[in-house]
Amino acid sequence: EIVNQGRVGTMPVSARTIFTLEGDAKEYAGMPHHPGRVLTSHVLFKGAQLGAALGTAFGVGTGILGFQVGVPRAAGYGMLAGVPLGALMLASKAKVMDEDGVIDRGYRIAHNDGQRTVDTLAATGFALGLALSRKAPFGLSGAATGMVLGMMSYP
C-alpha cells in the first residue's frame, strides 16, 4: 500500500503525472522539488546519449567497411533518434511505476555523483560541439560528437 501526499493506492503514474510530481522536501533532506522532472530529463538525456553513442559506433563501423557515412553525421542522427526512444522508454516505465518509485528514482539520480559527472561532461561536450560546429542542420553533428567525447572523458 502506497501513502503519498495524502493519497493511498498502488496505481501507476502517467507520463504527465511523472513530470508534475512534487517531492516532499520536508521529509527528506536533499529531495529535489520536482523529482519527476529530474527523472524525465534524465531519461531523455540518456536516450540522446545512447543514440549519439550508437550513431558514432555505426559511423565508425561503416567507415571501416568503406562506406562514406561520416561519424559526426551518424552521431547526430543517432542522437535525434535517441530522444523519442527515451520518451517511449519513460512512457513504458510509467505504466509500472508508482509515485513513490518516481520520487525514489528522482532522489537517487539527483544524488548519484558519478551520474552527475557523466551528464555534466556530456552536456559540456554537447555545448562545445554545438558552438564549434559549422556543418549539418543546426550543428547537431558536432553537438552529438561532442556529447560522445564528453561521455568518453569520464575517468
N, C-alpha and C positions, 0 to 999 in steps of 0.2 A: 504494500500500500504506500502510495506516494503522498506526502503532505508538503505542499509548496505554495507560498503566497496565499494561504487560506483555502486552497483547493485540495481536494482529496480525490485520488484516482490513479489509474495506470494507463491513461490514453496517450498514444504517441503524439508528438507535436507536428505541426505542419511547417513547411519551409518559411512561411510568413511569421509564424509564432517564434521560430528559432531566431529570426532577425530582430524581433521586437522584445524578446525576453529580457527582463532585467534581473540582475543578481542582487542578493541581499548583502550589501557591503557591511552592514552592522553585524551580521552573523559570522562572517569570515573575513579576516584581515587580508587585504590584498586582492579581494574579489573584484574582477572587472565590473564596471557598472552595467555593461551590456555583454555578458558572456556569449550570447548567441551571435552577436556581431563579430566577436573575436573568432568564434568557430567558423562562421560564414566566410570571413575574409581569409582565414587560414586555409580552408578547403579550396577556395577559388584560386588563391595564390599558389598552393601546392599543385593544383591542376595545371596552371600556367607553367610552373617549374618542370613538372613531369613532361608536358607537351614539348617544351623547349629542349629538354634533355633527349627525349626520343627523336625529335626532329634533327638534333645535332648528330645523334648516332646514325640516323637514316642518311643524312648528308655525307657523313664520313664513309659509311658503307657503300653508298652509290658512287662516291668518288674513287674508292679503291677498285670498284668494278669497272671504272672507266666512263661512267655517266657524268654529265656536267650539270648536276642539280645545284650545287653550292651549299655549303654548310650554313652560312647565315640565313639564307632564304628558307632552307628546310627548317631551321630552328624557329624562325618567325612564324611560319605556317603551323608548326607543331605547337607553339605557344598559343596561337589563336584557337587551335582545336582543343587545347587543354582546358581553357576556361569553361566552355559549356560542358565539357566532360566532368569537371569539378562540380558544376551546378547539378548535373544529373546524379553524381555520387552523393551530394548533400541531400537532394530530394529523396533519394533511395534510403539513406540512413535515417532521415526524419521519420520515416514510416515505422521504425522500430525503436526510436529513442524517445524517452520521456523528458520532461522539463528538468528533472534532477540530473539526468545524463548530460543534457546540454550545458547546464551550469557547471557540472564537474569537468567536462571537456574544455570549456572556455577557461576555467580556472587553471587547469593543467597546462594548456597551451600558453597562457599568459605567463606562467612561472617556469617554463622549460627553457633554461638558459641556452642550451645547445640549439634548440629550435629557433629561438630568437636571433641567435648569432647567424645561423644559416640564412634566415629570412632577411636580416639586415644586409648581409653580403650580397645576396641575390638582388635585393632592391637597389643597392648601390650600383651593382653591375648593370642592372636594367637602366638606371638613370644615366650612367656614364655612356653606355652603349647607345641610348636614345639621343643623347646630346652630341655624340661624335659621329653618328650615322648620317650619311649623305644620300643613301640609296633607299630603294624599296618604299612601299607605302608607309608613310608616317614614321619611317625609321625603325619599324618593328624588327627588322632582321638584325640590326645592330643591338637593339634593346634585348632581344632574346639571346643573342650570343653573349652579351654582357651578363645576362642573368645566369647563364650556364657557367661562365667563367667565375662569377661570384660564388656560385654554389661549390665549384671545384676548389676554390681557395680556402674552404673550411679546413682548419687544421686536423 
